[in-house]
């Protein structure tokens, strides 16, 4: 089970929007049941990130992150989303496909 830490400024609004989009896209790509997404505030990332496989952020991070991080602001803006989804999928599942 891959663990995704999804953060935004408050852990509520924008991360919820991205959560729904990301979950739907990963399921569409065949990863149903292979991941779980946990939302948090950006300030919580340093303490929580060691327990996750990937951090997806809706903002540029100024906090230390102990796992790989992908800034996915464009998922909110619906710009170049396929490239971001590809990057997230690659970070999480590439080694399993080998």
Secondary structure, DSSP 8 states (H G I E B T S, - for coil): -EEEEEEESSSSHHHHHHHHHHHHHHHHTT-TTSEEEEEEEGGGHHHHGGG-SEEEESS---S--SSEEEE-HHHHHTSSHHHHHHHHHHHHHGGGG-
